Amino acid sequence: MSITGTRVTAATPVLPGGTRAVPPGPPRTAAPSLFRQLVTDRIGLLSSAAARYGDAVRISIGPKTIYLFNHPDHAKHVLADNSSGYHKGIGLAEARRVIGDGLLTSEGEVWRRQRRAVQPMFQNKRLAHQDAAVAAEAARLVERLRAHAGGAPVDMAEEMTGLTLGVLGRTLLDADLGAFTSIGHSFEGVQDQAMFEMVSLSMVPLWLPLPLHLRFRRARRELYRVADRLVLDRAGRPGDDLLSRMIDSARRLPGGARAARRRLREELVTVLLAGHETTASTLSWAFHLLDRHPQVRERLREEAVSVLGDRLPVYEDLHRLRYTAMVVEEVMRLYPPVWALTRVAQRDDEVGGYHVPAGADVMISPYTLHRHPAFWNDPERFDPERFDPGRPSGRPRYAYIPFGAGPRFCVGNHLGMMEATFVLAMVVRELRLTGLPGRPAVPEAMLSLRVRGGLPMTVSLA
């Protein structure tokens, strides 16, 4: 069974005698069907739960109970106001077994050290000098796609992975990641393993020779090889890029060379994953939606021609490519690259009037929050005008959180926005991408919200 029915109106529960209120949710007898949904359709599970039970839902699946909170006030409390009361949760907790303690999964002082090392690389004054690198990678993408005009379909999801890895290498690591063609496929193995860890509740030992485990171990070896190669290539030529900072930071910590090597591997693999995956997901969904909405594509193209002419974009163009940015923001509303923000309560708490016990798995889903009918008119409709800066929205701040919120707000948000804006403007200015008939784009909720099975599109000149 799936969760269906009439939406329950959310209200702060008031119980007599000081009884602690718990959120409504499906009965425990529904656990087998809920588990199947957790494995096959995580987006459908969360969407139907929010639609049926309202802004607070308690979902019990075997020994696991998930508290889904779906109101801006809930998001603000869990992610910002009481962020110290929550650590990273399901999905990312399991990913720690897979990728170790990088910025994405670490906690406490380890996370604070990593954040301090990364933060200066994303300051606006530094990003202003990265515009040429981003534009150059986008121009290379356009030329690759132009070569396919009139020919066989191109997998745009795969192309976006290559593009974003190229930008990551040039802007943050001073390295050519194009030389490591295996990275994208290796990360697929890592994500598949992380999701398996989540749905199996981390009960299956990694040493078992299951095909998924064998694929993961190959992927991890390859990613460690890439990380070691990047560090080796940097020997003797220190710089002011993120890789140099990470090497210096790892060597200053106690534990010796072996511990430093392990820390570097884990932190580099995390940067490689987080630094490209979310933007690649956003751009893939953008090209899909532009194909479905030709009037939006044409207006975007008109802006690109008007602002850029035939030149490459520069940092100062970001405020001129306003409609393009609106398109990116609306894409991230409908298909937020991070579809769920998971936490574990470190102590008893109360969210929206409901008791959350210590140790509980708590989830804030941007995917469902961005479709909340109380804050978004006709929420399933693709409408970039929602983000017109001249139009008051009346929405709470935490109704839209594509980059997360609170202390763990995505540090690379400005670089990601510049990259997505430049790429969309340059591609649409010159090319038209068309999806294949009968090939729907289906969201697949992994560590990011990717397109299941890729996104094949044909290329023609605009």
Secondary structure, 3 states (H helix, E strand, C coil): CCCCCCCCCCCCCCCHHHCCCCCCCCCHHHHHHHHHHHHHCHHHHHHHHHHHHCCEEEEEECCEEEEEECCHHHHHHHHHHCHHHEEECCCHHHHHHHHCCCCCCCCHHHHHHHHHHHHHHHCHHHHCCCHHHHHHHHHHHHHHHHCCCCCCCEEHHHHHHHHHHHHHHHHHHCCCHHHCCCHHHHHHHHHHHHHHHHHCCCCCCCCCCCHHHHHHHHHHHHHHHHHHHHHHHHCCCCCCCHHHHHHHHHHHCCCHHHHHHHHHHHHHHHHHHHHHHHHHHHHHHHHHHHHHCHHHHHHHHHHHHHHHCCCCCCHHHHHCCHHHHHHHHHHHHHCCCCCCEEEEECCCEEECCEEECCCCEEEECHHHHCCCCCCCCCCCCCCHHHHCCCCCCCCCHHHCCCCCCHHHCCCCHHHHHHHHHHHHHHHHHHEEEEECCCCCCCEEECCCEEECCCCEEEEEEC
